[in-house]
Amino acid sequence: MKNVQSADFVFYIIPGESIHDMKLLSQINDPADLRRLPVSKLQPLADEIREYMIEVLSKIGGHTGASLGPVELILALHYAFDTPRDKLVIDIGHQAYAHKIITGRRDQFPTIRQYDGLSGFLRREESVYDVFNAAHAGTSISSALGIAAARDLAGDDFQVIAFIGDAGLTAGMALEGINQVGHLKKKMIILLNDNEMSIAPNVGALSGYLNRIRIARPFNEFKHEVEEILKSIPAVGEMMLTRAKALKDALARAFIPGALWEELGLKYLGPINGHDINSILHTLEDAKKADGPVLIHALTVKGKGYEPAERDKAAWHGTSAFEISTGKFIKEPAAAPSYTAVFAQATIDLMKTDERIVAITAAMPDGTGLNKVMAAFPERTFDAAIAEQHAVTFAAGMATEGLKPIAAIYSTFLQRAFDQIFHDVVLMGLDVTFALDRAGVAGADGPTHHGLMDFAYLRPMSGFVIMAPKDENELRHMLKTAVDYNGPASVRYPRGNGLGVEMDAEIHGLEIGKAEILREGVDVAILGIGSEVSYCQRAAERLAMDGIEATVVNARFVKPLDEELILALARSHGAIVTAEDHYLMGGFGSAVMELLEQHRLGDVRVLRLGFPDKLIEHGPQNLLLAKYGLDADGIYSRVKDFAASRMSFSPVHSR
């Protein structure tokens, strides 16, 4: 193998093979292969990677625009550092597709986000190059700092790099991490990928601050040119440079936005062109030489290399399949409106009748449907950026002044604000409504995004009303019920389309704590909650054909339960089945069993249907429900077995 020098970097040519004769991407099986290429081949490789991503994602969808942007940054990082010995911690994973492709997963890439395929995010279980699991934004700086601290305690010397987007930087955890980075002064690099976008356009003072750095770029370049000129003057130039630097630093603190990072204890490099391989590599080499923490500010274009994605960045963050030539999305025609769309329209309708209602999202206006609410009520709708904790306490502050906030936050993301819900809302009994989209299994995004814990983490909170609608029409009524309730309440609903039911002309409130009997039988009582109710009804119809008559109940409320009805059914039927799109542990079925235990009904047999105590993999919602026996066929089969063996069951049984 021949060692060849190119610019400031070393690469290798394998005897008998010509780099120019081979398609570049086919040569790259891991970053070691990447580092054998000359620098001049990295941009053509980046172009090939983009072409490959577009080809694959046009068929299966995925985080298209998000991963097209940082390709050069990913290549430069793996080229400049000895990964996996050097630790590259990538935030969230939306931007990591190029990383996956060059770290041994190129041929598996067409399986990304598919059942039994690659995860769409970072997973240590998947590759040694995925240093830290990540799918919720803002974790990279804290985890990278922890790795750097552990490195120093062990007396090791590998490099640590945190790769984070400008949207991720708005997460409170990221700012907390930067605060300690500046305090501990550990040797590490933070690479900030600034594309002025998250899923939606960035908001907030920090976004404005980064924009001011962009504007200040010509001054920074002029400053660098002056320094180079002074360095070229022997002796006198060095003296002038020393004095000029002192003056420059003083002026920078006063006028240059990027100086804030220096004040926080980080060396600031940038802004640089995040699509210029040479510029990135030279900046990384400079950062390596620093003794303490460095922040590199790289400017990129979201959706880079594909005109439709560059033109409409928000729409192309994550996509379904699409036509490459036109950029037209390929979607199945919807038979019914999505739960998200129904929630958005119901929110608008309620805001028209009550000026006290306001709406809040945490950087997900499109995902939660609040973009439509923003258009209708721009002064009463707020985007708090990727800061769920702040969003909840912000809502609580509004509630103390008599407003009625609706906080629309995915079930999985609300987990990040558990303490704020309890400390800042529940302890004061404040009137905040939580609209939990993506409840239950969330599909291709997998275990980090499944909303399978909200019943469990909200149930212990005193005075909290917890609801889940059986269909999109009931969602509207539950939203009004929550808004009208003078205290904290939640409404959870699944990802995807509703059932196509007829909508009531008027939105009305429901009686709190009252369930609904949908079908009457004598053999077993099936209590469904939320999206499981329709499956329970279909299962009951099949059970009737087998001679098993089931009462089917739309529970509506997890808290408070309809105690009177549940106790009556327990006494009359002697057998209760609960079904929920939630973990069994701490969920709706647990609440029912606690009620039976409280009333000493230990002779009632109980079968709980829900998700087991394990991480649920990514895959289509219908496939996951079928796998865990939570679709109509699964419920039918398990209730049939339960009823057939009733005489052999112990007094109380669950599985």
C-alpha positions in Angstrom: 0.0 0.0 0.0 1.5 3.3 -1.1 1.3 6.4 1.2 0.6 9.6 -0.7 0.5 13.1 0.6 -2.3 15.4 -0.5 -2.5 18.9 0.9 -2.4 18.5 4.7 -3.8 15.0 4.7 -2.7 11.5 4.1 -4.5 9.0 1.9 -3.6 5.6 0.4 -3.9 3.9 -3.0 -4.3 0.1 -3.1 -2.0 -1.3 -5.7 -3.7 -2.6 -8.8 -6.8 -0.5 -8.2 -7.5 3.0 -9.5 -9.8 5.3 -7.5 -10.7 7.1 -10.6 -12.0 3.9 -12.2 -14.4 3.0 -9.4 -17.6 4.4 -8.3 -16.6 6.0 -5.0 -19.5 5.0 -2.7 -19.0 1.3 -3.6 -15.5 1.5 -2.0 -16.6 2.8 1.3 -17.5 0.0 3.8 -16.3 1.9 6.8 -14.6 5.3 7.7 -11.2 3.7 7.3 -11.9 3.3 3.6 -13.1 6.9 3.5 -9.8 8.1 5.0 -7.9 6.4 2.1 -9.4 8.7 -0.4 -7.7 12.0 -1.4 -9.5 15.1 -0.3 -10.4 15.9 -3.9 -12.7 12.8 -3.9 -14.8 13.8 -0.9 -17.1 16.2 -2.7 -17.8 13.7 -5.5 -18.5 11.1 -2.8 -20.9 13.5 -1.1 -22.7 13.9 -4.4 -23.0 10.1 -4.8 -24.3 9.8 -1.2 -27.0 12.4 -1.9 -28.0 10.6 -5.1 -28.2 7.3 -3.3 -30.3 8.8 -0.5 -32.7 10.4 -2.9 -33.1 7.1 -4.8 -33.8 5.1 -1.7 -36.0 7.6 0.1 -38.1 8.2 -3.0 -39.3 4.6 -2.5 -39.7 4.4 1.2 -39.7 7.9 2.6 -37.8 9.1 5.7 -36.0 12.1 7.0 -35.1 13.3 3.5 -34.4 17.0 3.8 -32.9 16.7 7.2 -30.2 14.3 6.1 -29.4 15.8 2.7 -28.0 19.0 4.3 -25.1 17.8 6.4 -23.5 15.3 4.1 -20.2 17.2 3.8 -20.0 17.7 7.5 -20.5 14.0 8.2 -17.8 13.0 5.7 -15.3 15.6 7.0 -15.8 14.4 10.6 -15.1 10.8 9.8 -12.3 11.8 7.5 -10.5 14.1 10.1 -11.0 11.8 13.1 -10.1 8.3 13.9 -13.7 7.0 14.4 -14.7 4.9 16.3 -11.8 5.4 18.6 -12.6 9.1 18.5 -16.2 9.5 19.7 -18.6 11.2 17.4 -21.9 11.9 19.2 -24.6 12.9 16.8 -27.7 14.7 18.1 -31.2 13.2 17.4 -30.4 11.2 14.3 -32.5 13.0 11.7 -29.2 14.2 10.2 -27.4 10.9 10.4 -28.2 9.0 7.2 -24.9 9.8 5.6 -23.2 8.6 8.8 -25.1 5.3 8.6 -24.2 4.8 4.9 -20.4 5.2 5.4 -20.3 3.2 8.6 -21.0 -0.3 7.2 -24.7 0.1 6.7 -24.7 1.2 3.0 -26.3 -2.0 1.7 -28.9 -2.0 4.6 -29.9 1.6 4.0 -33.0 0.6 1.9 -34.4 -1.0 5.1 -34.2 2.2 7.2 -37.3 2.7 9.3 -38.8 -0.5 8.0 -39.8 -3.4 10.3 -36.7 -5.4 11.2 -34.5 -2.9 9.3 -32.2 0.0 10.3 -33.4 2.5 12.9 -34.0 6.0 11.6 -32.0 7.2 14.6 -28.7 6.5 16.5 -28.5 3.1 18.2 -25.5 1.7 20.0 -27.0 -1.8 19.4 -26.7 -1.2 15.7 -23.2 0.0 15.2 -20.0 0.8 17.2 -20.1 4.1 15.3 -23.4 5.1 17.0 -21.8 6.3 20.3 -25.0 7.3 22.1 -28.6 6.5 21.4 -30.5 9.6 20.3 -33.9 10.5 18.8 -34.9 13.4 21.1 -33.1 16.6 20.4 -30.5 18.2 22.7 -28.7 15.3 24.2 -25.4 15.3 22.3 -23.5 18.0 24.3 -24.3 16.6 27.7 -23.4 13.0 26.7 -20.3 14.1 24.8 -19.1 16.0 27.9 -19.7 13.0 30.0 -17.6 10.9 27.6 -14.8 13.5 27.7 -14.9 13.6 31.5 -14.7 9.8 31.6 -11.8 9.8 29.1 -9.8 12.2 31.3 -10.4 10.2 34.4 -9.1 7.1 32.6 -6.1 9.0 31.3 -7.0 8.4 27.7 -6.5 10.9 24.8 -9.2 10.2 22.2 -11.2 13.1 20.7 -14.8 13.8 21.5 -17.1 15.6 19.1 -20.8 16.6 19.6 -22.7 17.2 16.4 -25.8 19.3 17.0 -28.3 21.2 14.9 -29.3 24.8 15.6 -32.8 23.7 16.5 -31.4 21.1 19.0 -29.4 24.0 20.5 -32.7 25.5 21.7 -33.3 22.5 24.0 -32.8 23.4 27.6 -30.6 20.4 28.1 -28.2 21.6 25.4 -27.8 24.9 27.1 -27.3 23.3 30.4 -24.6 21.2 28.8 -22.9 24.2 27.3 -22.9 25.8 30.7 -20.9 22.9 32.2 -18.7 22.6 29.1 -17.5 26.2 29.7 -17.0 25.4 33.4 -15.1 22.1 33.1 -13.0 23.2 30.1 -12.7 19.6 28.9 -11.1 19.1 25.5 -14.0 18.5 23.1 -15.5 19.9 19.9 -19.1 21.0 19.4 -20.0 21.2 15.7 -23.1 23.3 15.3 -24.9 22.6 12.0 -26.9 25.8 11.4 -29.5 25.5 8.6 -32.0 27.9 10.2 -34.6 25.1 10.5 -35.8 22.4 12.8 -38.8 20.5 11.5 -40.3 24.0 11.1 -38.5 27.3 10.8 -36.7 28.1 14.0 -38.0 30.6 16.5 -36.7 32.4 19.5 -33.9 34.7 20.6 -31.2 32.1 20.1 -32.3 31.7 16.5 -32.0 35.4 16.0 -28.6 35.4 17.7 -27.3 32.8 15.2 -28.7 34.9 12.3 -26.7 37.9 13.6 -23.6 35.7 13.4 -24.4 34.9 9.8 -24.7 38.7 9.1 -21.4 39.3 10.9 -19.5 36.9 8.7 -17.9 39.5 6.4 -16.5 41.3 9.5 -15.1 38.0 10.8 -13.4 37.3 7.5 -12.0 40.9 7.3 -10.6 40.4 10.8 -8.9 37.2 9.8 -7.3 38.9 6.7 -5.9 41.7 8.9 -4.3 39.2 11.2 -2.7 37.4 8.4 -1.3 40.7 7.0 0.2 41.7 10.4 1.8 38.2 10.8 3.6 38.8 7.5 5.5 41.8 8.9 8.6 40.7 10.7 9.0 41.7 14.4 6.9 44.8 14.2 4.0 42.8 12.8 4.1 40.4 15.8 4.0 43.3 18.3 1.2 45.0 16.4 -0.7 41.8 16.2 -0.5 41.3 20.0 -1.8 44.7 20.7 -4.4 44.5 17.9 -5.7 41.2 19.3 -6.3 42.9 22.6 -8.2 45.6 20.9 -10.0 43.1 18.7 -11.1 41.0 21.6 -12.5 44.1 23.4 -14.4 45.2 20.2 -15.6 41.7 19.6 -17.2 41.5 23.1 -19.0 44.6 22.3 -20.0 44.2 18.7 -19.6 40.6 17.4 -22.4 38.2 18.3 -20.1 35.1 18.1 -18.2 36.4 21.1 -20.9 35.1 23.4 -19.5 31.6 23.0 -16.0 32.9 24.1 -17.6 34.4 27.1 -19.1 31.1 28.0 -15.7 29.5 27.9 -15.6 28.0 24.4 -13.3 28.8 21.6 -15.5 29.9 18.6 -14.6 29.1 15.0 -16.8 30.3 12.3 -19.2 30.7 10.7 -17.9 28.4 7.9 -19.4 27.1 4.8 -20.7 23.6 5.8 -20.7 22.5 2.2 -17.0 23.3 1.6 -15.1 20.2 2.4 -11.7 21.9 2.5 -12.9 24.7 4.8 -14.5 22.1 7.1 -11.3 20.0 7.3 -9.0 22.9 8.0 -11.3 24.2 10.7 -11.4 20.7 12.3 -7.6 20.6 12.2 -7.5 24.0 14.0 -10.1 22.7 16.6 -8.0 19.6 17.3 -5.1 21.8 18.5 -7.1 23.6 21.1 -6.6 22.5 24.8 -10.2 23.2 25.8 -13.7 23.1 24.3 -14.3 24.5 20.8 -17.5 25.4 19.0 -17.5 25.3 15.2 -20.4 27.1 13.6 -21.1 25.6 10.1 -23.8 27.0 7.8 -25.7 24.5 5.6 -28.8 24.3 3.5 -31.5 21.9 4.5 -32.4 19.6 1.6 -29.1 20.4 -0.1 -28.8 18.9 -3.6 -32.4 18.3 -4.3 -34.3 21.4 -5.5 -37.8 20.5 -4.2 -36.3 19.9 -0.7 -34.3 23.1 -0.8 -37.3 25.1 -1.9 -39.8 23.8 0.7 -37.6 22.9 3.7 -40.4 22.3 6.2 -42.4 19.9 3.9 -39.2 17.9 3.1 -37.9 17.4 6.6 -39.5 14.0 6.7 -41.4 12.6 3.8 -43.4 9.8 2.4 -42.3 8.2 -0.9 -42.0 10.7 -3.8 -41.4 11.0 -7.5 -37.8 12.1 -8.0 -38.5 14.0 -11.2 -41.3 16.1 -9.9 -40.9 16.1 -6.1 -44.5 15.0 -5.8 -45.3 13.0 -2.7 -46.9 9.5 -3.1 -49.5 8.9 -0.5 -52.4 6.6 0.0 -55.7 8.5 -0.4 -57.1 9.1 3.1 -60.5 7.7 3.8 -60.9 9.9 6.9 -59.2 13.0 8.3 -56.3 12.6 10.5 -56.7 12.9 14.3 -54.2 15.7 14.1 -56.3 17.7 11.6 -59.4 17.1 13.6 -57.7 18.4 16.8 -56.5 21.5 14.9 -59.9 22.3 13.6 -61.6 21.7 17.0 -59.0 24.0 18.6 -59.8 26.7 16.1 -63.5 26.3 16.7 -63.1 26.5 20.5 -60.8 29.5 20.3 -63.5 31.3 18.2 -65.9 31.0 21.1 -63.6 31.6 24.1 -60.9 34.3 23.8 -59.2 32.9 27.0 -58.0 29.8 25.0 -54.4 29.9 23.8 -52.3 27.2 22.1 -48.7 26.2 22.6 -46.3 23.8 20.8 -42.7 22.8 21.3 -41.2 23.2 17.8 -43.9 21.0 16.2 -46.5 23.3 14.7 -46.9 21.1 11.6 -46.8 17.8 13.5 -49.4 18.8 16.0 -51.6 20.7 13.6 -51.0 24.0 15.3 -49.7 25.6 12.1 -53.3 25.9 11.1 -54.2 27.4 14.4 -51.3 29.9 14.1 -52.8 31.0 10.8 -56.2 31.6 12.4 -55.0 33.1 15.7 -51.3 34.2 15.3 -51.4 36.3 18.5 -52.8 33.4 20.6 -50.6 30.6 19.4 -47.0 30.1 20.6 -44.0 28.0 19.5 -41.7 27.5 22.5 -38.9 25.8 20.3 -37.5 22.4 21.3 -38.2 23.1 25.0 -41.0 20.9 26.4 -40.1 21.8 30.0 -40.3 25.5 29.3 -43.5 25.0 27.2 -45.3 23.4 30.1 -44.3 26.0 32.7 -45.0 28.8 30.2 -48.5 27.4 29.9 -48.7 27.3 33.7 -47.8 30.9 33.9 -50.5 31.8 31.4 -53.0 29.8 33.4 -52.3 31.7 36.6 -53.6 34.8 34.8 -56.9 33.3 33.8 -56.0 31.9 30.3 -56.8 28.4 29.3 -53.7 27.0 27.5 -53.8 23.9 25.3 -50.3 22.4 25.1 -50.1 20.2 22.0 -47.1 18.0 22.6 -46.4 14.4 21.4 -46.9 11.8 24.2 -43.2 10.8 24.0 -41.9 14.3 24.1 -44.1 15.3 27.1 -42.1 12.7 29.1 -39.3 15.3 29.1 -41.5 17.7 31.1 -42.7 15.3 33.8 -41.5 17.4 36.7 -42.9 20.6 35.2 -46.3 18.9 34.9 -46.3 18.0 38.5 -44.5 20.9 40.1 -45.7 23.8 38.0 -49.2 22.6 37.0 -50.6 19.9 39.3 -49.5 21.3 42.6 -51.4 24.5 41.9 -54.3 22.8 40.2 -53.9 25.0 37.1 -56.2 24.8 34.1 -53.8 23.4 31.4 -55.0 21.0 28.7 -52.4 18.6 27.3 -53.2 17.3 23.8 -51.0 14.3 23.3 -50.6 13.4 19.7 -48.8 10.2 18.5 -50.1 8.3 21.6 -49.6 4.5 21.3 -47.3 3.0 18.7 -45.9 5.7 16.4 -44.7 3.5 13.6 -41.4 3.8 11.8 -39.8 6.2 14.4 -39.7 3.3 16.9 -39.1 3.0 20.7 -38.0 6.6 21.2 -41.3 7.9 19.7 -43.9 5.4 20.7 -46.3 7.1 23.2 -46.8 4.2 25.5 -46.3 5.7 29.0 -48.6 8.7 29.4 -51.3 6.9 31.3 -48.7 5.6 33.8 -46.8 8.9 34.3 -50.0 11.1 34.6 -52.2 8.7 36.7 -50.4 9.5 40.0 -51.0 13.2 39.6 -53.8 14.4 41.9 -56.7 16.1 40.2 -55.6 15.1 36.7 -58.3 14.1 34.2 -57.0 11.6 31.6 -59.0 10.8 28.5 -58.7 8.9 25.2 -61.3 9.1 22.4 -62.6 6.1 20.5 -62.8 8.1 17.3 -62.1 11.5 15.8 -65.6 12.8 16.6 -65.2 12.0 20.3 -61.8 13.7 20.2 -63.5 17.1 19.6 -65.8 16.6 22.6 -63.0 15.5 24.8 -61.0 18.6 23.9 -63.9 20.8 25.0 -64.3 18.7 28.2 -60.6 19.2 29.0 -60.7 23.0 28.3 -63.9 23.4 30.4 -62.5 21.4 33.3 -61.0 23.7 35.9 -57.7 21.8 36.4 -55.1 19.8 34.5 -56.4 17.4 31.9 -55.0 15.3 29.0 -56.5 14.0 25.8 -54.4 11.4 23.9 -54.9 10.2 20.4 -53.0 8.2 17.8 -50.9 9.0 14.8 -52.8 8.7 11.5 -56.3 8.9 10.2 -59.5 8.6 12.1 -62.3 6.0 11.5 -64.3 8.1 9.1 -67.2 8.5 11.5 -69.9 11.2 11.1 -69.1 14.4 12.9 -71.6 16.0 15.3 -72.7 19.5 14.2 -71.7 21.0 17.6 -68.8 20.3 20.0 -70.1 19.5 23.5 -68.5 18.5 26.7 -68.7 15.0 28.3 -69.6 14.1 31.8 -66.3 13.5 33.5 -65.7 10.0 34.7 -68.6 8.4 32.7 -68.0 5.5 30.2 -70.2 4.4 27.4 -71.7 0.9 26.8 -71.5 0.1 23.1 -72.6 -3.5 23.2 -74.2 -5.7 25.8 -73.5 -9.4 26.6 -73.4 -11.7 29.5 -70.2 -13.7 29.3 -67.4 -11.2 29.5 -67.0 -7.4 29.7 -64.4 -5.9 27.4 -63.3 -2.4 28.5 -61.5 -0.6 25.7 -59.8 2.8 25.9 -59.0 5.1 23.0 -58.1 3.6 19.6 -58.5 0.1 21.0 -62.3 0.5 21.3 -63.0 -0.1 17.6 -60.9 -3.3 17.7 -62.8 -4.5 20.7 -66.1 -4.0 18.9 -65.0 -6.0 15.9 -63.6 -8.7 18.1 -66.9 -8.9 20.0 -68.8 -9.4 16.7 -66.6 -12.4 15.9 -67.0 -13.7 19.5 -70.8 -13.6 19.1 -70.5 -15.9 16.1 -68.7 -18.4 18.4 -71.5 -18.1 21.0 -69.6 -15.8 23.4 -71.6 -12.7 24.2 -69.4 -9.7 25.3 -70.3 -6.4 26.7 -68.1 -3.7 25.1 -67.4 -0.5 27.0 -65.8 2.7 25.7 -64.1 3.6 28.9 -63.3 7.2 27.8 -61.6 8.0 31.1 -58.5 6.5 32.7 -58.9 8.9 35.5 -61.4 9.2 37.0 -62.7 5.7 36.1 -66.4 5.1 35.8 -66.2 3.1 39.1 -69.9 2.5 39.3 -70.1 0.9 35.9 -66.9 -1.1 36.2 -67.8 -2.5 39.6 -71.3 -3.4 38.4 -69.9 -5.3 35.3 -67.3 -7.0 37.5 -70.1 -8.3 39.8 -72.5 -9.3 37.0 -70.0 -10.8 34.6 -67.2 -12.1 36.8 -64.8 -11.6 34.0 -63.2 -8.4 32.8 -60.9 -7.7 29.8 -59.1 -4.4 29.4 -57.5 -3.3 26.1 -55.1 -0.4 25.7 -52.5 0.9 23.2 -50.1 1.5 26.2 -47.7 -0.4 28.4 -49.5 -2.8 30.7 -47.4 -1.6 33.6 -49.2 1.4 35.3 -51.8 1.7 32.5 -55.5 1.5 32.2 -55.7 -2.2 33.1 -53.7 -1.5 36.2 -56.1 1.2 37.2 -59.1 -1.2 36.8 -57.3 -3.9 38.9 -56.6 -1.4 41.6 -60.2 -0.5 41.7 -61.3 -4.2 42.0 -58.7 -4.7 44.8 -59.9 -1.6 46.6 -63.4 -3.1 46.7 -62.2 -6.6 47.5 -63.4 -8.2 44.3 -60.6 -10.7 44.2 -62.8 -13.4 42.7 -63.2 -11.4 39.4 -61.0 -12.8 36.7 -59.1 -10.1 34.7 -57.3 -10.3 31.4 -55.3 -7.2 30.6 -54.3 -6.6 26.9 -51.5 -4.1 26.2 -47.8 -3.8 25.5 -45.4 -5.9 27.6 -42.5 -4.7 29.6 -40.0 -4.4 26.7 -38.9 -1.8 24.2 -41.2 -1.9 21.2 -39.4 -2.0 17.9 -40.1 0.3 14.9 -42.6 -0.8 12.3 -46.0 0.0 10.8 -48.7 0.6 13.4 -50.9 -2.2 12.1 -48.1 -4.7 12.1 -47.1 -3.9 15.7 -50.6 -4.0 17.0 -51.1 -7.4 15.3 -47.8 -8.7 16.7 -48.8 -7.9 20.2 -52.4 -9.1 19.9 -53.9 -5.6 20.0 -55.8 -5.6 16.7 -59.3 -7.1 16.2 -57.9 -10.6 15.4 -55.6 -10.6 18.4 -58.3 -9.4 20.9 -60.7 -12.0 19.5 -58.3 -14.8 19.9 -57.2 -13.9 23.4 -60.6 -13.2 24.7 -61.9 -16.5 23.1 -59.2 -18.4 25.0 -59.9 -16.5 28.2 -63.6 -17.2 28.0 -63.1 -20.9 27.1 -60.8 -21.6 30.0 -62.7 -19.5 32.5 -63.2 -22.4 34.9 -59.5 -23.0 35.1 -58.5 -19.4 35.8 -57.4 -18.4 39.3 -59.5 -15.7 41.0 -57.6 -12.8 39.5 -55.5 -13.3 36.3 -53.6 -11.0 34.1 -51.0 -11.4 31.3 
